Structure formats: structure tokens, C-alpha cells
Amino acid sequence: MKVIPRAARVYIGCALLGAGACVLPALRPGATVPWGTVALLAALYALCELPARCRLLGRALPLGTGSFFPVLLTAALLLPPAAAALTAIPGSLLTRVEEPPAALRRAWRVAAAAIAVRSAALTADALGAPTALGRGPDAPDLPYALLPAGAAALVFCLVLTALDGGIRATACGLPPRAAWRGLLGRSLVPHTVHGLAGLMMAVLWRSTYGPVAALFVLLPMYISCWVFAQYHRERAAHQATIRALVQAVDIKDRYTRGHSERVGQASVLIARELGMAEDRLDVVRFAGILHDVGKLGVPTRVLTKDGPLTPEERRVIELHPEYGHEMVRGIGFLGEARAAILHHHERMDGSGYPYGLHGEQIPEFARIVAVADAFDAMTSTRSYSRARPVPTALAELERCAGTQFDPRMVTALVQALDRHGWQPAVTADEAPPGPPGGNVPPPRDVDPGPAGAGPSVIGDGTASRAGADAPRPGRPRERA
């Protein structure tokens, strides 16, 4: 986001005022502040964050804001609250910023870090951290020292989570529930680990070995953060793979451009309504996005044909789930998504393809994608049909629940759309414009079709427009 909304700027301004109030007591004349410790910890945090700003070192040391929070938590355990807040400022100013406006983003990081560190220091001080840590030859009071350290880490995490949720709500216009959703769960464990590392640093710092010994704690922290960064790089590579495949499909079939992304979005809505875990939501999104990747193996003339498909063309297009499954078979991170790509045209009554599975034999992700695919096919303008209103499409899905679609998935989609509405990230309007009138027929009423048959335009549009989803003779079962 290159333009920060006014509400977010006001929010950041308030946070900066709060940060100023946090550090002001340490700057007052006569304040008792161990400036040597403050300078050492502030310099250490800044030094740890500085390599990320260098393009060359940033690749070798893929760390950034948050990698060295143990230094800030050490400050919260060792220093008075206002002095601890000061240690966060230099390092926060030096952290790498990926997007403009850099100055405003750095200001936000300074404010959030200073407020969080002071809050953690106040908590640790109230629980007697200075006494529990010991000094010099006096051994730390373990396990009691774990209490102020754990409480400080928890407060640090809660404050940062609350502030981050606020900036997401004001900058992105998200409702409060969506702005804070998942933030605490993702950050609680890492901050707990940072708190333990901060406790080890603080104990060594106060021991007879001094601050130099405390630096050794950063080595395992660096290694763990480096491993975590590699995981994110691998995840980014996965996302790039998905994007490349989707772009290839969109280029081949220009009339359904954006369809894959919208099916992925609708699939996540259904899965979230069903209460699926977060790790499975990613996989079901991959399934929705890649469900039509097999189109790459279908001749373009068949995909873009305006009129009805011949029986031979229909057989060719019905091979696209198997083509897609073969293409992604070796991509291990797709997991359950591969089965969804293969089976998203199966029907609950067993008349689908490619293997005629029925009921619970159809993988759960395939049943989700089938409903999402059909919904987007009906609500998007294609070369052979105009978009239907969302209520009309949902009514059609409900009519076909139990025969073509899993009723549970249809109900989940209806409830999700009632709760969140339908605001696809990519719309059918992005399709390249054609000649006036184009190939799109005038709007028509929903044709319920013969009793027991599926909707006339549902599922993958290129197949279903010719009745490819209608009952047909049985097909061989899935091969081992």
C-alpha cells in the first residue's frame, strides 16, 4: 500500500505520542538511568537489524524486524521501563522497509516497539524481575525468574498484536474481527521463544561473565530465524509456481481470465465456514486456483468454441482433470489439492467424471471446489453466457444439492456469502473486450433442465455448456 489513508496516519500519530510518553521519564533531568546498559543494548539491537538494509548482506542474512526481539526483551528485564523503551528506537529506525512511504512505516515500527517494550518492562518490574535475575555471584532465582520473563513476553506479544490489528483496520479498512483474526495465534509461540532467549541473555548479562557472554544467546536465535526465513523463501517459491501455472491457463483461455483466482477465493470461504484449520485453508485455495490447470492440455479451439461441443470435443475436454492431475503430481506441497484437481467434476449421484465417484467417495476438497467452480461459472460472463445474479446462482446450487453437489458445501457457501458478501478480487470484466455484442447471448432465465439433470450452465463452463455434467453411462473407477 503506497498511499496511507488518513485514518491510519492519525493512528500512527497517536502511537508516536504514546511512544513519546513511554520514553519521556528517562529523559527528564535527575532520572536514574543506566546509560551504559541502554547504549549497549540499543547498539546491539541496531547492529543486528542493520544487515537487512544491505542488499548483499540481506540475502545472506535473511532476517528483519522481529528476528532480534530477544534483545528488546532483555532490556525489558534489565532496565527501568522508560529506559528499556529507548533501546528499541535505533534498531527500529534501521529496519528494512519494502514499500513506500518508508519514513511513515519506520515511524510506526518505532512507536509500536517502544510501547511494547515499556509495557513488557512494567510487567517484569511489577513481578520482581530485577531481584529474581540475581547479580554477579548471586544465582538467579529459578524457576521464579521464569514468571516475570514469561509475563513480559506475553504482554509484549499482546501489545504488538493489538497495535498491528489497529493499523490493519485503519490502513486496509478491515472490520475489527478480520483485522485481528489470526494475529495472536501466529505470534504467541515465537514471542514465547524470544522471551526465553531474552531471559537467558539477561541472566548472563547480570552474571560475573558480563555482557559478552550474553551475546552467545544470539547465535542459536540467528540459526532458528535463518531456518524460518528459508521456510518463507520456499513458500514464496511455491506461490510463484502457482502463479505461473494460473497465468498459463489464463493466457490459453482468455474468456475465463480470473476464474481460477475467484474459485480459490470461494473455496476458502466455504472451507472457513466449515471450520477448517488454517493450514488446510492454504491447500484448498491452491486446489481452487489450479483446478483447471489441465486446460493446458486441451486444444484452444475447443476451449474457445462458441457453439455446442461435439461428442468428440466433449470427450477431449473431459480429460482436463486427468491432464491437470498429471501436471501437478510431482508438486509435493499441494497435498490434498491434487485429488481436488482430479475429481472436481465428480457428482454426488455418481454421474460425474473422470471416474464416476459418488457421495463420500469424492474427496472433501473436490466437493468444495466443485461448488466454488460452479458458482463462479454462473456469476461470470463467458463467451457463451452472461453472468447470473448471485441469488440466482445460489438458488441453482441449492436445487442441485444432493445430486450434483454436496449439500453441506452448498450450505456453507450460502452462509459465507450471507456473512461476508461476494467481492471477488478479480472480476469477469477483466476479460479482453470483444466486438460489439460479442459472442455473448442475451440474458436468459434459468433453465432447470430435465428432472434429475444438473444445471445447464454449471461447473467448468467450457465443459458444462455442452451438457458435460449431465448424467452419462458409468465410467471406469479410479485406477490404483
C-alpha positions in Angstrom: 0.0 0.0 0.0 1.8 3.1 -1.2 -0.8 5.6 0.0 -1.6 5.5 3.7 -5.2 6.5 4.5 -5.8 9.5 6.8 -7.2 7.3 9.5 -4.0 5.2 9.5 -1.9 8.4 9.7 -3.9 9.6 12.7 -3.5 6.2 14.3 0.3 6.3 13.7 0.4 9.8 15.1 -1.3 8.7 18.3 1.1 5.8 18.6 4.0 8.1 18.3 2.6 10.3 21.0 2.2 7.2 23.2 5.8 6.2 22.4 7.0 9.7 23.4 5.2 9.4 26.7 6.9 6.0 27.2 10.5 7.3 26.9 10.0 10.8 28.4 10.6 9.8 32.1 14.1 8.6 31.1 14.9 11.9 29.6 13.9 14.1 32.5 16.6 15.8 34.5 17.7 13.8 37.5 16.3 10.5 36.1 18.3 7.4 37.3 19.1 5.6 34.0 22.0 3.1 33.5 23.0 4.8 30.2 25.9 2.3 29.6 23.5 -0.7 29.5 21.0 1.3 27.5 23.6 2.2 24.9 25.0 -1.3 24.7 21.6 -2.9 24.2 20.4 -0.2 21.8 23.6 -0.5 19.7 23.3 -4.3 19.8 19.7 -4.3 18.5 20.6 -1.7 15.8 23.6 -3.7 14.8 21.6 -6.9 14.5 18.9 -5.2 12.3 21.4 -3.2 10.1 22.5 -6.1 7.7 18.9 -6.5 6.4 19.2 -3.0 4.8 22.2 -4.0 2.8 21.1 -5.7 -0.4 24.1 -8.2 -0.4 24.0 -9.0 3.3 20.2 -9.0 3.3 20.3 -12.1 1.0 23.0 -13.8 3.1 21.3 -12.9 6.4 17.5 -13.1 5.6 16.4 -11.5 8.8 14.4 -8.5 9.6 12.2 -6.9 12.2 11.4 -9.4 14.9 14.4 -11.6 14.4 16.2 -10.0 17.4 13.3 -9.3 19.7 15.2 -11.2 22.5 17.5 -8.1 22.8 14.4 -5.9 23.5 13.1 -8.4 26.0 16.5 -8.5 27.7 16.2 -4.7 28.0 12.7 -5.1 29.5 14.1 -7.4 32.2 17.2 -5.4 33.0 16.3 -1.8 32.7 13.7 0.6 34.1 10.6 0.8 31.8 11.3 4.2 30.2 15.0 3.3 29.6 14.0 -0.1 28.1 11.7 1.7 25.6 14.7 3.8 24.4 16.6 0.7 23.3 14.0 -0.1 20.6 14.4 3.2 18.8 17.7 3.0 16.9 17.1 -0.6 15.6 13.5 0.2 14.6 14.7 3.1 12.6 17.3 1.0 10.7 15.0 -1.9 9.8 14.4 -2.5 6.1 11.2 -1.2 4.6 9.9 -2.9 1.4 7.3 -0.4 0.4 6.9 3.3 0.5 6.3 5.6 2.3 9.4 4.4 4.2 9.5 7.2 6.7 5.9 6.7 7.9 6.4 2.9 8.2 9.6 3.3 10.2 7.9 5.8 12.5 5.2 3.2 13.0 7.7 0.5 13.9 9.5 2.8 16.3 6.2 3.7 18.1 5.0 0.1 18.3 8.3 -1.3 19.6 8.7 1.4 22.2 5.2 1.0 23.5 5.5 -2.8 23.6 8.9 -2.8 25.3 7.8 -0.4 28.0 4.7 -2.5 28.6 6.8 -5.6 29.0 9.3 -3.8 31.3 6.4 -2.6 33.5 5.1 -6.1 33.8 8.6 -7.6 34.6 9.3 -4.9 37.1 5.9 -5.4 38.9 6.8 -9.1 39.2 10.2 -8.5 40.7 12.4 -9.3 37.7 15.4 -7.3 38.9 15.6 -9.3 42.1 14.8 -12.7 40.5 17.6 -12.3 38.0 20.3 -12.0 40.7 23.5 -10.0 40.2 27.2 -11.0 40.0 27.9 -14.1 42.1 24.2 -14.3 43.3 22.5 -17.0 41.4 19.2 -16.2 39.7 16.0 -17.2 41.5 14.9 -20.1 39.2 12.3 -21.2 38.4 10.7 -18.0 39.8 12.5 -15.9 37.2 10.5 -17.6 34.5 7.4 -15.9 35.8 8.4 -12.3 35.1 10.1 -13.3 31.8 7.1 -15.2 30.6 4.7 -12.5 31.6 6.9 -9.8 29.9 7.0 -11.8 26.7 3.2 -12.3 26.8 2.5 -8.6 27.3 5.0 -7.7 24.6 3.1 -10.1 22.2 -0.3 -8.8 23.2 0.6 -5.2 22.8 2.2 -5.7 19.4 -0.8 -7.8 18.3 -3.2 -5.1 19.4 -1.3 -2.4 17.7 -0.8 -4.4 14.5 -4.5 -5.2 14.4 -5.3 -1.5 14.7 -3.1 -0.5 11.9 -4.6 -3.2 9.7 -8.1 -1.9 10.5 -7.2 1.7 9.7 -4.9 1.2 6.8 -6.7 -1.6 5.0 -10.3 -0.7 6.0 -10.8 -4.2 7.5 -13.6 -4.8 10.1 -12.1 -5.4 13.6 -12.8 -9.1 13.6 -10.9 -9.6 10.3 -8.1 -7.2 11.3 -7.1 -9.1 14.4 -8.0 -12.6 13.2 -5.1 -15.0 13.5 -2.5 -12.4 14.6 -2.2 -13.6 18.2 -2.1 -17.3 17.3 0.7 -16.7 14.8 2.8 -14.6 17.1 2.4 -16.2 20.5 4.8 -19.1 20.2 7.6 -17.0 18.5 7.4 -14.4 21.2 7.4 -17.0 23.9 10.7 -18.4 22.5 12.1 -14.8 22.2 11.1 -14.3 25.9 13.1 -17.4 27.0 16.1 -16.2 24.9 15.8 -12.8 26.5 15.8 -14.3 30.0 19.0 -16.3 29.2 20.6 -13.1 27.9 19.5 -11.1 31.0 20.8 -13.8 33.4 24.2 -14.0 31.6 24.4 -10.2 31.4 23.9 -9.9 35.2 26.3 -12.8 35.9 30.1 -12.5 36.6 30.7 -13.2 32.9 29.1 -10.0 31.8 27.5 -8.7 28.6 29.9 -10.6 26.3 28.6 -13.9 27.5 25.1 -12.8 26.7 25.9 -12.4 23.0 26.3 -16.2 22.6 22.5 -16.5 23.1 22.0 -14.7 19.8 23.7 -17.4 17.8 21.0 -20.1 18.2 18.4 -17.4 17.7 20.0 -16.4 14.4 20.1 -20.1 13.3 16.4 -20.6 14.1 15.5 -17.3 12.4 17.5 -18.3 9.4 15.7 -21.6 9.1 12.4 -19.8 9.5 13.4 -17.4 6.7 14.3 -20.3 4.4 10.8 -21.7 5.0 9.3 -18.4 3.9 11.5 -18.4 0.8 10.3 -21.8 -0.1 6.7 -20.7 0.5 7.3 -17.8 -1.8 8.7 -20.2 -4.5 5.5 -22.3 -4.1 3.4 -19.2 -4.7 5.4 -18.3 -7.7 4.9 -21.8 -9.1 1.1 -21.4 -8.6 1.0 -18.0 -10.3 3.0 -19.2 -13.3 0.6 -22.1 -13.8 -2.5 -19.9 -13.5 -1.1 -17.3 -15.8 -0.5 -20.0 -18.4 -4.2 -21.1 -18.1 -5.4 -17.6 -18.3 -3.4 -16.9 -21.5 -4.7 -20.0 -23.1 -8.3 -19.4 -22.3 -8.7 -15.6 -22.3 -12.5 -15.7 -21.8 -12.2 -17.2 -18.3 -9.4 -15.0 -17.1 -9.5 -14.5 -13.4 -11.8 -17.6 -12.9 -9.1 -19.6 -11.2 -8.4 -16.9 -8.6 -12.1 -16.4 -7.9 -12.6 -20.2 -7.4 -9.7 -20.2 -5.0 -11.3 -17.3 -3.1 -14.8 -19.0 -3.0 -13.2 -22.3 -1.9 -11.6 -20.6 1.1 -14.9 -19.0 2.0 -16.5 -22.5 2.1 -13.6 -24.2 3.9 -13.5 -21.4 6.6 -17.3 -21.7 7.1 -16.8 -25.4 7.7 -14.2 -24.6 10.4 -11.1 -26.0 8.6 -7.7 -25.4 10.2 -5.6 -22.5 8.8 -3.0 -24.9 7.2 -5.7 -26.6 5.2 -7.1 -23.3 4.0 -3.9 -22.7 2.0 -4.2 -26.1 0.4 -7.9 -25.7 -0.5 -7.0 -22.3 -2.0 -4.3 -24.0 -4.2 -6.9 -26.5 -5.2 -9.4 -23.9 -6.3 -6.7 -21.9 -8.1 -5.3 -24.9 -10.0 -8.5 -26.9 -10.6 -8.4 -26.0 -14.4 -4.7 -26.3 -15.0 -5.4 -29.3 -17.2 -6.8 -26.9 -19.8 -3.2 -26.5 -20.9 -3.6 -30.0 -22.5 -6.9 -29.1 -24.3 -6.8 -27.6 -27.8 -7.5 -23.9 -27.7 -10.1 -24.2 -30.5 -12.2 -26.4 -28.2 -11.8 -24.1 -25.1 -12.9 -21.0 -27.1 -15.6 -22.6 -29.3 -18.8 -20.6 -29.3 -21.3 -23.3 -30.3 -22.1 -26.6 -28.7 -19.3 -29.2 -28.4 -19.4 -32.3 -30.5 -19.3 -35.7 -28.6 -15.6 -36.0 -29.6 -14.8 -32.5 -28.3 -16.7 -33.2 -25.1 -14.6 -36.3 -24.5 -11.4 -34.3 -25.1 -12.4 -31.6 -22.6 -13.4 -34.1 -20.0 -9.8 -35.2 -19.9 -8.7 -31.9 -18.4 -8.9 -33.1 -14.8 -6.6 -36.0 -15.6 -4.3 -33.8 -17.5 -4.2 -31.4 -14.5 -3.5 -34.2 -12.1 -0.6 -35.5 -14.2 0.9 -32.0 -14.3 0.9 -31.4 -10.6 1.5 -35.0 -9.4 5.1 -34.2 -8.5 4.4 -31.0 -6.6 4.5 -32.3 -3.1 3.3 -29.1 -1.3 -0.1 -29.3 -3.0 -1.1 -32.3 -0.8 -4.9 -32.8 -0.9 -5.2 -30.2 -3.7 -4.1 -32.8 -6.3 -7.1 -35.0 -5.5 -9.4 -32.0 -5.9 -7.9 -31.2 -9.3 -8.6 -34.7 -10.4 -12.1 -35.1 -9.0 -13.7 -31.7 -9.1 -16.1 -32.8 -11.8 -17.4 -35.8 -10.0 -21.1 -35.7 -8.9 -22.8 -36.9 -5.7 -25.0 -39.2 -7.7 -22.0 -40.8 -9.4 -22.7 -39.5 -12.9 -19.6 -37.2 -13.0 -16.2 -37.7 -14.5 -13.4 -38.8 -14.8 -14.2 -41.9 -12.6 -17.8 -41.7 -11.6 -17.2 -41.5 -7.9 -20.3 -40.7 -5.7 -21.1 -39.4 -2.3 -18.3 -39.6 0.3 -16.0 -41.3 -2.2 -15.4 -37.9 -3.7 -12.5 -36.2 -1.8 -13.7 -33.3 0.5 -11.6 -30.7 -1.3 -13.0 -31.8 -4.6 -16.6 -31.3 -3.3 -15.6 -27.8 -2.1 -14.0 -26.8 -5.4 -17.0 -28.2 -7.4 -19.4 -25.8 -5.7 -17.0 -22.9 -5.9 -16.3 -23.6 -9.6 -20.0 -23.8 -10.4 -20.8 -20.6 -8.5 -18.2 -18.6 -10.3 -19.1 -20.1 -13.7 -22.7 -18.9 -13.2 -21.8 -15.4 -11.9 -19.2 -14.6 -14.5 -19.7 -13.5 -18.1 -18.3 -16.1 -20.5 -18.1 -16.3 -24.3 -21.2 -18.4 -24.3 -23.3 -17.0 -21.4 -24.0 -13.8 -19.5 -23.4 -13.6 -15.7 -26.3 -14.5 -13.5 -27.1 -12.6 -10.2 -25.6 -14.2 -7.1 -29.1 -15.1 -5.6 -30.0 -16.9 -8.8 -26.7 -18.8 -8.8 -27.2 -19.8 -5.2 -30.7 -21.0 -5.9 -29.4 -23.1 -8.7 -26.8 -24.7 -6.5 -29.4 -25.4 -3.8 -31.6 -27.1 -6.4 -28.8 -29.4 -7.5 -27.6 -30.1 -3.9 -27.6 -33.9 -3.3 -27.5 -34.9 -7.0 -24.6 -32.9 -8.3 -23.2 -31.1 -5.3 -22.6 -31.9 -1.6 -25.4 -30.1 0.3 -23.0 -29.3 3.2 -20.7 -27.4 0.8 -23.6 -25.5 -0.8 -25.0 -24.5 2.6 -21.5 -23.4 3.7 -21.2 -21.2 0.6 -24.7 -19.7 1.2 -23.8 -18.9 4.8 -20.4 -17.5 4.0 -21.8 -15.2 1.3 -24.6 -14.1 3.6 -21.9 -13.2 6.2 -19.2 -11.7 4.0 -20.8 -11.0 0.7 -19.1 -11.7 -2.6 -16.4 -9.3 -3.6 -14.1 -11.2 -5.9 -10.5 -9.9 -6.2 -10.7 -10.5 -10.0 -13.9 -9.9 -11.9 -15.1 -11.1 -15.3 -14.9 -7.5 -16.5 -11.2 -8.0 -16.9 -11.7 -10.3 -19.9 -10.5 -8.7 -23.2 -13.3 -6.8 -24.9 -14.7 -8.3 -28.0 -16.7 -6.8 -30.8 -20.0 -5.1 -30.0 -22.4 -7.7 -29.0 -19.5 -10.2 -29.0 -20.2 -13.9 -28.6 -22.4 -13.4 -25.5 -26.0 -14.3 -26.0 -28.7 -12.1 -24.4 -29.7 -12.8 -20.8 -32.0 -15.7 -20.3 -33.9 -17.3 -17.5 -32.5 -20.2 -15.6 -33.3 -23.4 -17.4 -33.9 -26.1 -14.8 -33.4 -28.8 -17.4 -34.9 -32.2 -17.3 -35.8 -33.6 -13.9 -32.7 -35.1 -12.2 -30.3 -33.5 -14.5 -27.7 -30.9 -13.4 -28.0 -27.2 -14.2 -27.5 -26.4 -17.9 -24.6 -24.0 -17.2 -22.7 -25.0 -14.2 -19.3 -26.3 -13.1 -16.4 -25.7 -15.6 -18.1 -23.6 -18.2 -16.3 -25.0 -21.2 -17.5 -28.4 -20.3 -20.9 -27.8 -18.8 -22.2 -25.5 -21.6 -22.5 -28.6 -23.8 -24.1 -30.7 -21.1 -20.9 -32.3 -20.0 -22.2 -32.5 -16.4 -25.4 -34.3 -17.4 -25.8 -38.0 -16.4 -23.9 -40.3 -18.7 -23.1 -44.0 -18.8 -20.8 -45.2 -16.0 -17.0 -44.6 -16.3 -14.2 -46.8 -15.1 -13.3 -46.4 -11.4 -10.1 -44.8 -10.3 -7.1 -46.8 -11.1 -4.7 -47.8 -8.4 
